[in-house]
């Protein structure tokens, strides 16, 4: 019988998410005829006893497992030779901080299937935590504004038992007539928009957002042609933008004088124009003094992002004159408060784990357990049998 192990997360800072929650382990065993075991952990959001109560074995040794599921990178000294691993390896972009991990997986002849690379035939990702990153990031952005200006109070997401407790606060909180700009078109943006809806913040068109005054809180959602246009003819085509982002300009500067809070959920790389430049902060009409940089690219789409913050201390201030990092929550418009937590889903680990496990069970495990080759699994297999797979041979100078 195939044995599936859920690994204890050991990367620092601790991650409390898990690939399958107890009820999902039971369902997987029943549906696929496999055995699921869980490595004992003192910090997992679903405690060991929750698995035991569902008759799932808890152990300190996964060496007899065939497939091992994690979330974050596995410490090199914990890798078991010859096993199949699934986790977010953060190696496909040749991330320097994980080069030794990549080399160790090759040396130990590990079959590495990266969650990030699991895609449908059209390239759409199957697994991820983007929705909860967006939801928690939006919550944090609203919390930051209330704390900065003494307007209202919210409990942090990580202080809540789950998503339901977090959003139940909103019925008792009355927002001022804020204007909130949401950017992005993916799962992160969908999480942000969910919080806008949960808070009953009204959506308005981009033109109205800039030109009109509202007596209640509103948001606009900027993506595609409302955010980027070609420099030569002012048009936007999605495929063209992703292929030639350097040919586009960003339109966000026109929203700087209208926006109170930015909820940034866009994908960014160095060829994509930034939302604004540091110098825009010196413009007298600049208004945006709270930013939730949810995708959190250092010196990226938000150029005043000078580094990731933590769940414990999620916000730092940026002096608008000097761009120096200063203390947050000062009731002054001379400082921009920036939320830049880079592991936001871990603030709601129970909900994030349940959502992740549902997609893993529905779209991945059937292909993983079958004996025939699966295109989904093959596309996500970075290495096996001591070498890179053909799709990832571009990592040769990084992996060997």
Secondary structure, DSSP 8 states (H G I E B T S, - for coil): --EEEE----SSS-----SS-HHHHHHHHHHH--EEEEE--SS-SS-HHHHHTTT-EEES--TT-SEEE-SS---GGG--TT-EEEE----TT--GGGHHHHHHHHHTT-EEEEGGG-B-TTS-B----HHHHHHHHHHHHHHHHHHHHTS-----GGGSSSHHHHHHGGGG----S-EEEEE-SSHHHHHHHHHHHHTT-EE--HHHHHH---SS-EEEEE-GGGTEEETTTS---HHHHHH-GGGEEE-GGGGTTT-SEEEE-----TTS--S--GGGGGSTT----EEEESS--TTSSSTT--S-B-STT-EEEEETTT--EE-S--S-TTEEEEE-BS-GGGGGHHHHHHHHHHHHHHHTHHHHHSSS--HHHHHHEEEETTEE-GGGGGGHHHH-
